[in-house]
């Protein structure tokens, strides 16, 4: 991808009203050095005064995230991991602010970029500055947390999982499996789910699509966008939220 000059970038983003809010979600390294530099297009826009930049933890805490989101009303550009984007969307969902535009810039492709067909690195930065936001499905679970890339249900002792899973009225499985993987869908009905088992001659996993997926189990640990819960639960669900998010996407 060609490097973009400051003058060209400034002309292209001049049409956006107000300043955008950039949330740089990254921890300092073990020596205390600052986190990795912003992608060049975002650094240029920040120097040009078009971005309000807020540095947050890699996994933003509720209070720091609330303060940052309140600091500027413009489009939110999340620079970080799926975990950071999940935290932002959870906050916007719980505060009933899903009408706010959100863009996602991550250094490498991952589950969230795959779900919504998003670019990464500099290309994602340009899209965040220039692109248009459109409604996109938002998945959540029973605890009120947004899932933007992937959730995994695992055994409570980090071994095999025992339980029964349904995708809407479809029976997914009853018994024991290593894990159950759940992925949001950009289209309808909203959620995809599969167990660890592979079927058929080609040894492929069987995926089910539904608006809601639920499990009954003696106990599981839930991994949400890369973060594993500390306490097991006996029931869990993941489903399409009633309101979409406004996501900047191609």
C-alpha positions in Angstrom: 0.0 0.0 0.0 1.4 3.5 -0.9 2.3 5.8 1.9 0.0 8.8 2.0 1.3 12.4 2.4 0.0 14.6 5.2 -1.4 17.1 2.7 -3.3 14.5 0.7 -4.6 12.9 3.9 -5.7 16.2 5.3 -7.7 17.0 2.1 -9.4 13.6 2.2 -10.6 13.8 5.8 -11.5 17.5 5.7 -15.1 16.5 5.0 -15.6 14.9 8.4 -17.2 17.3 10.9 -15.6 17.6 14.3 -12.6 15.8 15.7 -12.4 12.0 16.0 -11.5 10.2 19.2 -8.6 7.8 18.9 -8.3 5.2 21.7 -4.8 3.8 21.6 -5.2 0.6 23.6 -1.8 -0.8 24.4 0.4 -1.4 27.5 3.9 -0.3 27.9 6.5 -3.0 27.5 8.5 -4.6 30.3 11.0 -1.8 30.3 8.4 0.9 30.6 8.7 2.1 27.1 5.7 3.6 25.3 3.5 1.2 23.2 4.1 0.7 19.5 3.7 3.8 17.4 0.4 4.6 15.7 0.0 3.6 12.0 1.4 6.5 9.8 -2.0 7.8 8.6 -3.3 8.1 12.2 -0.1 9.7 13.4 -0.3 12.3 10.6 -4.0 13.0 11.4 -3.1 13.4 15.1 -0.3 15.9 14.3 -2.8 17.8 12.1 -5.1 18.2 15.1 -7.9 16.1 13.7 -7.8 13.5 16.4 -8.3 13.6 20.1 -5.8 10.9 21.3 -6.3 8.9 24.5 -3.9 6.2 25.6 -5.6 3.4 27.5 -4.6 0.0 28.8 -4.5 -2.9 26.3 -7.6 -4.2 28.1 -9.3 -0.9 29.1 -10.9 -0.7 32.5 -14.4 0.6 32.8 -13.5 3.9 34.5 -10.7 4.9 32.1 -12.8 3.9 29.1 -15.8 5.9 30.4 -13.6 9.0 30.9 -12.1 8.7 27.4 -15.4 8.2 25.6 -16.8 11.3 27.4 -13.8 13.4 26.3 -15.0 13.8 22.7 -18.3 13.1 21.0 -16.9 12.2 17.6 -16.2 9.0 15.8 -14.3 6.5 17.9 -11.2 4.9 16.4 -10.1 1.9 18.4 -6.4 1.0 17.9 -5.7 -2.3 19.5 -6.8 -5.9 19.8 -10.2 -7.6 19.6 -10.3 -7.4 23.4 -10.1 -3.6 23.2 -12.8 -3.3 20.6 -15.0 -5.6 22.7 -14.5 -3.4 25.7 -15.5 -0.3 23.8 -18.6 -1.9 22.2 -19.6 -3.3 25.6 -19.4 0.2 27.1 -21.4 1.8 24.2 -24.0 -1.0 24.4 -24.5 -0.7 28.2 -24.8 3.1 28.0 -27.2 3.0 25.0 -24.8 4.8 22.7 -24.6 2.4 19.8 -25.5 5.2 17.4 -21.9 6.4 17.8 -19.6 5.5 14.9 -16.7 3.1 15.6 -13.7 2.2 13.5 -11.2 -0.6 14.3 -7.5 -0.5 13.5 -5.4 -3.6 14.4 -1.9 -4.4 13.3 -2.8 -7.9 12.1 -5.8 -9.7 10.8 -7.8 -11.6 13.4 -11.3 -12.9 14.3 -13.0 -9.5 14.3 -11.5 -8.4 11.0 -12.6 -11.7 9.5 -16.2 -11.4 10.7 -16.7 -8.0 9.2 -14.3 -8.1 6.2 -12.1 -5.3 7.7 -8.5 -4.5 6.6 -5.7 -4.1 9.1 -2.6 -1.9 9.7 -2.2 1.2 7.5 -5.2 0.2 5.2 -7.4 0.0 8.3 -6.1 3.4 9.5 -7.1 5.0 6.2 -10.5 3.4 6.3 -11.0 4.6 9.9 -10.3 8.2 8.8 -12.1 8.2 5.4 -14.7 5.5 5.5 -18.4 5.5 6.1 -20.1 3.8 9.0 -22.9 1.4 8.4 -25.0 -0.7 10.7 -23.5 -4.1 11.5 -24.7 -6.9 13.7 -23.5 -6.9 17.3 -23.3 -10.1 19.3 -23.4 -10.3 23.1 -23.7 -12.8 25.8 -25.9 -13.2 28.9 -23.6 -11.2 31.0 -24.0 -8.1 28.8 -20.6 -8.2 27.2 -20.1 -7.6 23.5 -18.4 -10.3 21.4 -16.7 -8.9 18.3 -14.5 -11.8 17.1 -14.9 -15.1 18.9 -16.0 -16.7 22.1 -15.1 -20.2 23.3 -16.8 -22.3 26.0 -14.3 -24.5 27.7 -14.4 -27.1 30.5 -14.4 -25.7 34.0 -11.2 -27.5 34.8 -9.7 -26.5 31.4 -10.3 -30.0 30.3 -13.2 -31.4 28.4 -16.6 -29.7 28.4 -19.7 -31.6 29.3 -23.1 -30.2 28.4 -26.0 -29.7 25.9 -26.0 -26.9 23.3 -28.8 -25.6 21.1 -28.7 -23.1 18.3 -32.2 -21.7 18.3 -34.2 -24.9 18.0 -31.4 -26.9 16.4 -29.7 -29.5 18.6 -25.9 -28.9 18.3 -24.7 -31.6 20.7 -25.1 -33.4 24.0 -22.2 -35.0 25.8 -18.5 -34.2 26.0 -16.3 -32.1 23.7 -13.0 -30.3 24.0 -14.6 -26.9 23.4 -17.5 -25.0 21.7 -16.6 -22.1 19.5 -19.0 -19.2 18.8 -18.4 -16.6 16.1 -20.5 -13.4 15.4 -21.9 -13.1 11.9 -22.0 -9.9 9.8 -25.2 -11.1 8.3 -28.3 -13.0 9.5 -29.1 -14.8 11.7 -26.3 -13.5 13.9 -24.2 -16.3 15.4 -22.3 -19.4 14.2 -21.4 -22.2 16.5 -19.4 -25.5 16.3 -17.9 -28.1 18.6 -14.4 -29.3 18.4 -15.5 -32.5 16.7 -14.7 -33.1 13.0 -17.1 -35.1 10.8 -17.2 -36.9 7.5 -14.5 -38.1 5.2 -13.0 -34.6 5.0 -12.9 -34.3 8.8 -14.6 -30.9 8.9 -16.3 -29.3 11.8 -20.1 -28.8 11.5 -21.3 -25.2 11.9 -24.7 -24.1 12.9 -26.2 -20.7 12.4 -28.8 -19.1 14.7 -29.9 -15.9 16.3 -29.1 -17.3 19.8 -27.0 -20.2 21.1 -27.2 -21.5 24.6 -25.7 -24.2 26.8 -26.6 -26.1 29.9 -23.7 -27.6 31.7 -22.3 -28.6 35.1 -19.7 -25.9 34.6 -17.8 -24.1 31.9 -15.3 -21.2 31.6 -16.0 -18.6 29.0 -13.3 -17.0 26.8 -14.5 -13.7 25.4 -12.3 -12.2 22.6 -9.2 -13.7 24.1 -10.0 -13.1 27.8 -10.7 -16.2 29.9 -13.2 -15.7 32.7 -12.1 -16.6 36.3 -15.3 -18.3 37.5 -17.2 -21.1 35.9 -20.9 -20.9 35.1 -23.6 -23.5 34.6 -25.6 -21.6 31.9 -24.4 -19.4 29.1 -25.7 -17.9 25.9 -24.6 -15.8 23.0 -27.0 -14.0 20.7 -27.6 -11.1 18.3 -28.2 -7.8 20.1 -31.4 -6.0 19.3 -29.5 -3.0 18.1 -26.7 -2.9 15.5 -23.4 -1.1 16.0 -22.3 1.6 13.5 -19.1 0.2 12.2 -16.8 1.8 9.7 -16.3 -0.8 7.0 -15.5 -1.2 3.3 
